[in-house]
Structure formats: C-alpha cells, structure tokens
Amino acid sequence: MADEEGASPRELVVEACRRDQPHLLEQVLSSMEEKSNEEVASFFNSVTDALGNHALHICAMYGSYDVMDSLFDIQFFECDPLTRVDKDTPLHVAVRYANDKDKELGTEMVKMMCEAGCDPRVRNKHNQKPVELVYDNTEIKQALQQAEYVMAEGLQNEGGDSEHDSASDSE
C-alpha cells in the first residue's frame, strides 16, 4: 500500500530528469542495491515519459545537466535510444536545446554526451545527424565532428561497453 502513497521509481526518474534533481535518481538507485548492474541498467534504459522519450531525451529537453551526468555513471546505460516519433537520439535533442533555449548549457550537455560515448553519426527519421541541426554554434559543431572522427577511427570504447571514458580525452 505504500506504493499508492508515493511516486513509483519510474515517476521519480522522469521527475529527476525534468527538474535536474540528482537526489531523486540516487533515491531510486539506493532502492536497487541488491540488483545486478545489468538489471539496474535495464530499468533505467526502459524508463520513458508519456510521449516515449527516454531519460536522456528528457534531460536534454529540460537542460538537466547534473542528472544526465549521473545517468552516464550507470554501467551498461544506453546513451543512444531513439524517440518514437522522429527517431531522434538524445544528441539531436540537446542540439535543439542549445539552438532554442540555452546555448551555453546546451553546448556543455553536447560535449558531455560526446565524451560519454553518444554516437553523433546516428541519423533521425529526417536523415539528419545532430551536427546538421546546429546553427550558429561552432563549439557544438567541433565537438560533434571530433566525436564522429573518434568513433569512425575506433579510438574510443574499443571494448564495446557503454561506460564513458575520463572527461579528459586530450593528450
């Protein structure tokens, strides 16, 4: 009966993503301590809002940088799910956020997503890669082009896992 009084774990994750509340994510994670990494990732990978947007899409829509960062810490977390309607990746959504809402925050989200292993080569339903949605932001273009080059050359995540590398890829 306690579940009827509070929000479900899915609702907590969606709310965390909408309002950039990492403590809500931590609350859900702490309730899953006995689960394997695969089970935890499976749960988070399956969370969607009513429109079919996954957790990363929601973070990118609302500029929830801190929650996005926390999601990337989950081993086996899927960073390139597609939206139901336009088949956008979270990178597509983050680029639109930078274009339409907050250029600085959007740029930082795109950079973090590229460092975490999001694939800038994925095309949406309209055959557009995220870089093709960028206008008036050379920093995002460069980040996406660099990430695409790194992936094309097979320089990142050669083991095929979805954990992100360290934030400093420079040598």
C-alpha positions in Angstrom: 0.0 0.0 0.0 3.0 2.3 0.4 3.4 2.5 -3.4 0.0 4.1 -3.7 1.1 7.0 -1.5 4.3 7.9 -3.3 5.7 8.1 -6.7 6.9 5.0 -8.5 10.6 4.6 -9.3 9.8 5.4 -13.0 8.0 8.5 -12.0 10.9 9.6 -9.8 13.4 9.1 -12.6 11.2 11.1 -15.1 10.8 13.9 -12.5 14.5 13.8 -11.7 15.2 14.3 -15.5 12.7 17.1 -15.9 13.8 19.1 -12.9 17.5 18.2 -12.7 17.2 16.6 -9.3 20.0 14.0 -8.9 18.9 13.2 -5.4 15.7 11.6 -6.8 17.9 9.4 -9.1 20.0 8.4 -6.1 16.9 7.5 -4.2 15.9 5.1 -6.9 19.4 3.7 -7.2 19.7 3.1 -3.5 16.4 1.1 -3.6 18.1 -1.2 -6.3 21.3 -2.0 -4.3 20.6 -5.8 -4.5 20.1 -5.8 -8.3 22.9 -6.5 -10.7 24.4 -3.8 -12.9 22.6 -5.3 -15.9 19.2 -5.2 -14.0 19.8 -1.6 -12.9 20.7 -0.5 -16.5 17.7 -2.4 -17.9 15.4 -0.5 -15.6 16.9 2.9 -16.5 17.1 2.1 -20.2 13.3 1.3 -20.2 12.2 4.5 -18.4 10.2 6.7 -20.7 7.7 9.6 -20.3 4.2 9.6 -21.7 5.5 10.6 -25.1 8.1 7.9 -25.3 11.1 10.0 -24.6 13.8 8.1 -22.7 15.6 9.5 -19.6 18.4 11.2 -21.6 16.0 12.8 -24.0 14.1 14.3 -21.1 17.4 15.6 -19.6 18.3 17.1 -22.9 14.9 18.7 -23.4 15.0 20.4 -20.0 18.7 21.1 -19.6 19.1 18.7 -16.7 22.9 18.5 -16.8 23.5 17.0 -13.4 21.0 14.2 -13.8 22.4 13.5 -17.2 25.9 13.2 -15.7 24.6 10.8 -13.1 22.9 8.6 -15.7 26.2 8.2 -17.5 27.6 6.7 -14.3 25.3 3.7 -14.6 27.1 0.8 -16.1 25.5 -0.5 -19.4 23.4 2.6 -19.7 22.1 3.1 -23.3 23.1 6.5 -24.5 21.6 6.4 -28.0 17.9 5.5 -27.6 15.5 6.9 -30.3 12.4 8.9 -29.8 9.2 7.2 -31.0 8.1 9.9 -33.5 11.2 11.5 -35.1 13.8 8.8 -34.2 16.0 11.4 -32.6 18.8 10.5 -30.3 19.4 12.5 -27.1 22.2 14.3 -29.0 19.6 15.6 -31.5 17.5 16.9 -28.6 20.5 18.5 -26.9 21.5 20.4 -30.1 17.9 21.7 -30.4 18.1 22.8 -26.7 21.3 24.7 -27.4 19.7 26.3 -30.5 16.4 27.3 -29.0 16.9 27.7 -25.2 20.3 28.0 -23.7 23.4 28.0 -25.9 25.9 27.5 -23.1 24.1 24.8 -21.2 23.3 23.0 -24.4 26.9 23.1 -25.5 28.1 21.6 -22.2 25.5 18.9 -22.5 26.5 18.0 -26.0 30.2 17.9 -25.0 29.4 15.6 -22.0 27.3 13.4 -24.2 30.1 13.1 -26.8 32.6 12.3 -24.1 30.2 9.7 -22.6 30.1 7.8 -26.0 26.8 9.1 -27.6 27.1 8.5 -31.3 26.9 11.6 -33.4 26.7 9.6 -36.6 23.1 8.4 -35.9 20.5 9.9 -38.3 17.0 10.6 -37.3 13.8 9.9 -39.4 14.5 13.0 -41.5 18.0 11.6 -42.3 19.8 14.3 -40.2 22.7 13.8 -38.0 22.9 16.0 -34.9 25.6 18.2 -36.5 23.2 19.0 -39.3 20.8 20.6 -36.8 23.4 23.0 -35.4 23.1 26.7 -36.3 25.4 29.4 -35.1 27.5 27.3 -32.7 30.9 26.3 -33.8 31.8 24.8 -30.5 29.0 22.2 -30.8 29.9 21.5 -34.4 33.5 20.9 -33.4 32.6 18.6 -30.5 30.2 16.6 -32.7 32.7 16.4 -35.6 35.5 15.4 -33.2 33.4 12.7 -31.6 32.4 11.4 -35.1 36.0 11.2 -36.1 37.0 9.4 -32.9 34.2 6.8 -33.4 34.9 6.4 -37.1 38.6 5.7 -36.3 37.6 3.3 -33.5 39.6 5.2 -30.9 37.0 5.2 -28.2 35.4 2.3 -26.2 37.2 -0.4 -28.2 35.8 -2.9 -25.7 32.3 -2.0 -26.8 31.0 -1.1 -23.4 28.8 1.9 -22.7 30.7 3.3 -19.8 32.2 6.7 -20.5 35.9 7.4 -20.6 37.5 10.0 -18.5 36.5 13.6 -19.2 39.9 14.5 -20.4 40.5 12.9 -23.8 43.3 15.3 -24.7 46.8 14.2 -24.7 
